[in-house]
Amino acid sequence: MPTINGQVSNWYDELPAYRPSLPGDRDADVCIVGAGYTGLWTAYYLKRADPSLRIAVAEARFAGFGASGRNGGWLSGLVPGDRNRMALQHGRDGVVAWQRALNDSVDEVIDVAAREGIDAGIVKGGTLQIARNAAQAARLSAEAEDELSWKVDGIAVLTKAEAAERIRFANVVAAYHNPHCARIQPAQLARGLADTVEALGVDIYEQSPVTAIDAGRVTTPHGTVTAPMVLRATEGFTARLPGLRRRWLPMNSSMIATEPISDDLWDSIGWRGRETVGDAAHGFFYAQRTVDNRIAIGGRSVPYRYASRTDVDGRVPDATITYLTEVLHGALPQVRDVPIAHGWCGVLAVPRDWSAGVALDKATGLGWAGGYVGHGVTATNLAGRTLADLVLDQKSPLTELPWVGHQSPNWEPEPLRWLGVRSMYLAYKVADWHEARGRSSTSPVAVVADKIAGRP
Ligand SMILES: Cc1cc2nc3c(=O)[nH]c(=O)nc-3n(C[C@H](O)[C@H](O)[C@H](O)COP(=O)(O)OP(=O)(O)OC[C@H]3O[C@@H](n4cnc5c(N)ncnc54)[C@H](O)[C@@H]3O)c2cc1C
């Protein structure tokens, strides 16, 4: 079988039939733009809090078309931001509370999925972080310490043997386990959520691309939604909206999935705990054992397209599939003969200071959430609950968290933006190459690249 390229992602056996588009002008109490996790969670918590609210969601393609239907399926407590920088701006206690709220949100998603009958293949096996050379090991050790300093409980540094007991990756020199992560089937969560909110009475209009967002009004080619509250939940696609070109950078992330793997081969690999796995390279990978017993693994190949362009239905260059296949075989040589079934990509949003935010301007009724820097699967739930509190004007512990109202500076105009991101990833490649050849500490090339990019 040839490798399928694009078609949104391997998380869809076939692409869903479209819901009807906006049938003409209408009004609503709340209009949400974008039916990914952010938009859907917000609709869910609003409707649960006040069933009388009339909520309209306008979606350009279909619910789960964006990153929410394409991601690596790490439902993790990772903070979508730079904890140190946020602590300088908003205080350390606030950031610890934010971290705790994210760890709790992992369980909140699991609970809601169980309560609402959403089968998203969820297994909470934590995440295994591995290092495969000395410099990576030094970074990993510092990272584990850092987690402890932010009061993340349950971090366990593992010996090589303990790591291999979980999963037999090649050349692991150090590892740690963080319990605050679950493996999910991303598209099933997105589709299940969409069905759930629809059953609660939320109107989701698909194939309804929004061309302008103004106070009190959302414009599509099919009509206008008039609403006192308008919430933008467009993440990596935001740069396409008028006036928002430099707000968030659409960073590309790509994935491949193998064909299902035989039980014999799984016996030689392990991975019985369904942990998600990542490594400590600068051009890191992230992986999961899927519900249907494939390996899905992702990384950065083409990190950014000039002028914030996005992919076409997840299509990737052939070279990306080759690159990710090499990454997979380097980490797990046991699966060399397993065919690659699918390759795809999607966009996530990166703010200039690498820190996400949630906000509602009471004066205009305009709100937004996003900029999750690739850690949005859990953070979108927290954002949805927070936006719901803000819309309902309810002060809560969530509305006190430091990312509420956080504003990031704009990105530089082109061609600086393109040159900057391309150079950063080139530098990471060089740094990974040096480190693989025996450096004992992080390559200075990567340190400089991080500084220029503003990356934590
Ligand atoms: C390949 C990949 C792997 C990832 N892996 C992980 C992971 O393992 N763990 C993790 O935490 N995060 C991961 N992420 C990030 C995570 O998927 C996102 O942070 C999260 O899904 C964001 O959800 P969202 O609803 O804000 O955005 P999206 O899911 O992108 O939804 C935005 C929606 O808005 C719609 N839209 C855009 N513009 C318009 C418009 N003008 N009008 C109407 N609708 C519009 C889009 O069609 C889309 O459906 C990954 C991302 C990618 C791309």
The ligand as an SDF file (V2000), in Angstrom:
LIG
                    3D

 53 58  0  0  0  0  0  0  0  0999 V2000
    0.8510   17.8790   14.1030 C   0  0  0  0  0  0  0  0  0  0  0  0
    0.4840   18.4850   15.4320 C   0  0  0  0  0  0  0  0  0  0  0  0
    0.7490   17.7850   16.6040 C   0  0  0  0  0  0  0  0  0  0  0  0
    0.3710   18.3050   17.8450 C   0  0  0  0  0  0  0  0  0  0  0  0
    0.5200   17.5440   18.9550 N   0  0  0  0  0  0  0  0  0  0  0  0
    0.0580   17.9890   20.1480 C   0  0  0  0  0  0  0  0  0  0  0  0
    0.0480   17.1600   21.2840 C   0  0  0  0  0  0  0  0  0  0  0  0
    0.3740   15.9670   21.2010 O   0  0  0  0  0  0  0  0  0  0  0  0
   -0.3550   17.6840   22.4810 N   0  0  0  0  0  0  0  0  0  0  0  0
   -0.7660   18.9830   22.5880 C   0  0  0  0  0  0  0  0  0  0  0  0
   -1.0940   19.4260   23.6970 O   0  0  0  0  0  0  0  0  0  0  0  0
   -0.8480   19.7680   21.5070 N   0  0  0  0  0  0  0  0  0  0  0  0
   -0.4880   19.3060   20.2870 C   0  0  0  0  0  0  0  0  0  0  0  0
   -0.6070   20.0750   19.1800 N   0  0  0  0  0  0  0  0  0  0  0  0
   -1.2890   21.3760   19.3240 C   0  0  0  0  0  0  0  0  0  0  0  0
   -2.8010   21.2010   19.5170 C   0  0  0  0  0  0  0  0  0  0  0  0
   -3.3030   20.3010   18.5600 O   0  0  0  0  0  0  0  0  0  0  0  0
   -3.4760   22.5510   19.3960 C   0  0  0  0  0  0  0  0  0  0  0  0
   -2.8910   23.4260   20.3560 O   0  0  0  0  0  0  0  0  0  0  0  0
   -4.9690   22.5040   19.6490 C   0  0  0  0  0  0  0  0  0  0  0  0
   -5.5790   21.5040   18.8820 O   0  0  0  0  0  0  0  0  0  0  0  0
   -5.5610   23.8730   19.3210 C   0  0  0  0  0  0  0  0  0  0  0  0
   -6.9620   23.7770   19.2570 O   0  0  0  0  0  0  0  0  0  0  0  0
   -7.7490   25.0090   18.6720 P   0  0  0  0  0  0  0  0  0  0  0  0
   -9.1740   24.6780   18.7210 O   0  0  0  0  0  0  0  0  0  0  0  0
   -7.3230   26.2580   19.3580 O   0  0  0  0  0  0  0  0  0  0  0  0
   -7.2400   25.1400   17.1610 O   0  0  0  0  0  0  0  0  0  0  0  0
   -7.5970   24.2370   15.8920 P   0  0  0  0  0  0  0  0  0  0  0  0
   -7.8540   22.8450   16.2400 O   0  0  0  0  0  0  0  0  0  0  0  0
   -6.5510   24.5110   14.8570 O   0  0  0  0  0  0  0  0  0  0  0  0
   -8.9890   24.8180   15.4290 O   0  0  0  0  0  0  0  0  0  0  0  0
   -9.1310   26.0450   14.7770 C   0  0  0  0  0  0  0  0  0  0  0  0
  -10.3700   25.8990   13.9030 C   0  0  0  0  0  0  0  0  0  0  0  0
  -10.7000   27.1740   13.3900 O   0  0  0  0  0  0  0  0  0  0  0  0
  -11.1140   27.0180   12.0550 C   0  0  0  0  0  0  0  0  0  0  0  0
  -10.9200   28.2950   11.4070 N   0  0  0  0  0  0  0  0  0  0  0  0
   -9.7480   28.9000   11.1270 C   0  0  0  0  0  0  0  0  0  0  0  0
   -9.9610   30.0740   10.5190 N   0  0  0  0  0  0  0  0  0  0  0  0
  -11.3010   30.2060   10.4220 C   0  0  0  0  0  0  0  0  0  0  0  0
  -12.1360   31.2110    9.8750 C   0  0  0  0  0  0  0  0  0  0  0  0
  -11.6370   32.3100    9.3030 N   0  0  0  0  0  0  0  0  0  0  0  0
  -13.4670   31.0160    9.9190 N   0  0  0  0  0  0  0  0  0  0  0  0
  -14.0210   29.9260   10.5080 C   0  0  0  0  0  0  0  0  0  0  0  0
  -13.2550   28.9370   11.0450 N   0  0  0  0  0  0  0  0  0  0  0  0
  -11.9220   29.0920   10.9900 C   0  0  0  0  0  0  0  0  0  0  0  0
  -10.2260   25.9170   11.5250 C   0  0  0  0  0  0  0  0  0  0  0  0
  -10.7660   25.3070   10.3640 O   0  0  0  0  0  0  0  0  0  0  0  0
  -10.1320   24.9860   12.7110 C   0  0  0  0  0  0  0  0  0  0  0  0
  -11.1300   23.9930   12.6840 O   0  0  0  0  0  0  0  0  0  0  0  0
   -0.2330   19.5970   17.9180 C   0  0  0  0  0  0  0  0  0  0  0  0
   -0.4720   20.3120   16.7480 C   0  0  0  0  0  0  0  0  0  0  0  0
   -0.1300   19.7700   15.5180 C   0  0  0  0  0  0  0  0  0  0  0  0
   -0.4280   20.5440   14.2730 C   0  0  0  0  0  0  0  0  0  0  0  0
  1  2  1  0
  2  3  1  0
  2 52  2  0
  3  4  2  0
  4  5  1  0
  4 50  1  0
  5  6  2  0
  6  7  1  0
  6 13  1  0
  7  8  2  0
  7  9  1  0
  9 10  1  0
 10 11  2  0
 10 12  1  0
 12 13  2  0
 13 14  1  0
 14 15  1  0
 14 50  1  0
 15 16  1  0
 16 17  1  0
 16 18  1  0
 18 19  1  0
 18 20  1  0
 20 21  1  0
 20 22  1  0
 22 23  1  0
 23 24  1  0
 24 25  2  0
 24 26  1  0
 24 27  1  0
 27 28  1  0
 28 29  2  0
 28 30  1  0
 28 31  1  0
 31 32  1  0
 32 33  1  0
 33 34  1  0
 33 48  1  0
 34 35  1  0
 35 36  1  0
 35 46  1  0
 36 37  1  0
 36 45  1  0
 37 38  2  0
 38 39  1  0
 39 40  1  0
 39 45  2  0
 40 41  1  0
 40 42  2  0
 42 43  1  0
 43 44  2  0
 44 45  1  0
 46 47  1  0
 46 48  1  0
 48 49  1  0
 50 51  2  0
 51 52  1  0
 52 53  1  0
M  END
$$$$
